[in-house]
Amino acid sequence: MERRSFIRIMGVGFAAATLTSSLSSCSTRDDKVDYGWNGPSDSESDIRLKVLAYAILCPNPHNKQPWFIKLNDSQHLDLYVDQTRLLPETDPFARQIHIGQGCFLETLTIAASGLGYQAEIEYFPQGEYSNTVVENLPVARVVLTKKTAINVDPLFKYILQRQSNKREYDNSRLSPVQKSQLQALPMAMQTSLTLQDSAPEITYLQQLLTEAMTIEVGNKARDLETIKMFRFNDQEVQKYRDGFGIEHSGVTGIKKFIIEGFLLDREKTEKDPSDFGKQSVDMTRSICESSSSFAWITTEGNSPLQQVQVGRDYCRLNLTTTAMGLAQHPMSQVLQEYQDMLPLQERFKQHFNIKAGQTVQMLVRLGKAEKTAHTPRRLVSSLLIG
Ligand SMILES: Cc1cc2nc3c(=O)[nH]c(=O)nc-3n(C[C@H](O)[C@H](O)[C@H](O)COP(=O)(O)O)c2cc1C
């Protein structure tokens, strides 16, 4: 795809979208397909499958949905990493994959409370592995116990609304009340949340995160890993039920119809990802420049257990910002561990006085924006193993 023609069409699309409502209906994802966001079906009676129908809606890197579930007796299940769904190029030590496992466990626990159950979680019940290689051992054992009186987690009602909002924001800052609400969130031990909204630091971050994306797309294997999860059209979404597309950056209606129908081409993009890379950098620059609040979560250590616990905290942060009416978007490039990123990561850590032994696990932008479409989810049945 020619970059200039892409940008021109993006511009044309904006104007045309307001004119053509009939065309926009043929470019919107088939609303009849259930991609998970209605929660469990009313006829489902197995509590394990009910909580899983909520858990799959959690945030997770590249929407890989890297989980396997082993159902044991009627109230007990084990969660494993699906090792066919790792991101070796951009997440070489599966750190983000384990954060995703934590998001899964937190969403499951919140959902269980909403359904009158307590979820007891035992982490790594057959032993924790190292933080460099994923082993075929369960990440967690979950036991669900029916309770006659249980405090429903107030975040339960936001599970079906939560999302990672990748569109441009409106540059608004968080209010002092919003900042104190977020700072008051409980975090696991040795874990802290930093909020950043000072003007010079925001300018610094906007440039740094754009530079991080420039580094990320400077390698074909990394590009191909992302392109593999990028959904070029609705047919791909229906087929794979994972990944993400332009819709999740807020491109809808006729603009989506034109871009997906006439400009995006998987074969050409995979052959030469350079234009895809340039678009990613341009989009990163513009979404960063539209954002005036950022936040990050730091841990003292970096074990798989801590990564899972960060995932639980991160998921609560994402649900809390949903409850507060704020948009939130993770931007992980500068945190990634492949060699080319390490010098920039070091600069980021030095600039913000983050100690060498500390790991920044999640970095997000926060602000105000219209909602986007939800990313799809696979069926719970496809996660179950013998
Ligand atoms: C550990 C982790 C890292 C992520 N990093 C990024 C990122 O760098 N860029 C991005 O656009 N989204 C990132 N995301 C958001 C995912 O793309 C998103 O959660 C996934 O596509 C599912 O969409 P949803 O959160 O809207 O349901 C990340 C999410 C997690 C849990």
The ligand as a Tripos MOL2 file, in Angstrom:
@<TRIPOS>MOLECULE
LIG
   31    33     1     0     0
SMALL
NO_CHARGES

@<TRIPOS>ATOM
      1 C1          0.8180   -7.2780   28.9660 C.3       1 LIG1
      2 C2          0.0620   -6.4820   27.9390 C.ar      1 LIG1
      3 C3          0.7700   -5.6960   27.0300 C.ar      1 LIG1
      4 C4          0.0800   -4.9560   26.0670 C.ar      1 LIG1
      5 N1          0.7900   -4.1400   25.2080 N.ar      1 LIG1
      6 C5          0.1410   -3.4280   24.2660 C.ar      1 LIG1
      7 C6          0.8370   -2.5810   23.3730 C.ar      1 LIG1
      8 O1          2.0520   -2.4300   23.4340 O.2       1 LIG1
      9 N2          0.1250   -1.8950   22.4420 N.ar      1 LIG1
     10 C7         -1.2230   -2.0170   22.3500 C.ar      1 LIG1
     11 O2         -1.8190   -1.3860   21.4780 O.2       1 LIG1
     12 N3         -1.9220   -2.7970   23.1960 N.ar      1 LIG1
     13 C8         -1.2750   -3.5120   24.1390 C.ar      1 LIG1
     14 N4         -1.9810   -4.2950   25.0080 N.ar      1 LIG1
     15 C9         -3.4440   -4.3470   24.8990 C.3       1 LIG1
     16 C10        -3.8680   -5.5720   24.1160 C.3       1 LIG1
     17 O3         -3.6060   -5.3800   22.7370 O.3       1 LIG1
     18 C11        -5.3720   -5.8160   24.3530 C.3       1 LIG1
     19 O4         -5.5530   -6.1210   25.7190 O.3       1 LIG1
     20 C12        -5.8950   -6.9670   23.5170 C.3       1 LIG1
     21 O5         -5.8390   -6.6530   22.1390 O.3       1 LIG1
     22 C13        -7.3490   -7.2660   23.8770 C.3       1 LIG1
     23 O6         -8.1330   -6.1240   23.6740 O.3       1 LIG1
     24 P1         -8.9710   -5.4610   24.8460 P.3       1 LIG1
     25 O7         -8.0480   -5.1440   25.9790 O.co2     1 LIG1
     26 O8         -9.5660   -4.2230   24.2390 O.co2     1 LIG1
     27 O9        -10.0340   -6.4450   25.2630 O.co2     1 LIG1
     28 C14        -1.3290   -5.0210   26.0000 C.ar      1 LIG1
     29 C15        -2.0310   -5.7950   26.9430 C.ar      1 LIG1
     30 C16        -1.3450   -6.5170   27.9140 C.ar      1 LIG1
     31 C17        -2.1140   -7.3280   28.9260 C.3       1 LIG1
@<TRIPOS>BOND
     1     1     2 1
     2     2     3 ar
     3     2    30 ar
     4     3     4 ar
     5     4     5 ar
     6     4    28 ar
     7     5     6 ar
     8     6     7 ar
     9     6    13 1
    10     7     8 2
    11     7     9 ar
    12     9    10 ar
    13    10    11 2
    14    10    12 ar
    15    12    13 ar
    16    13    14 ar
    17    14    15 1
    18    14    28 ar
    19    15    16 1
    20    16    17 1
    21    16    18 1
    22    18    19 1
    23    18    20 1
    24    20    21 1
    25    20    22 1
    26    22    23 1
    27    23    24 1
    28    24    25 2
    29    24    26 1
    30    24    27 1
    31    28    29 ar
    32    29    30 ar
    33    30    31 1
@<TRIPOS>SUBSTRUCTURE
     1 LIG1         1 GROUP 0 **** ****
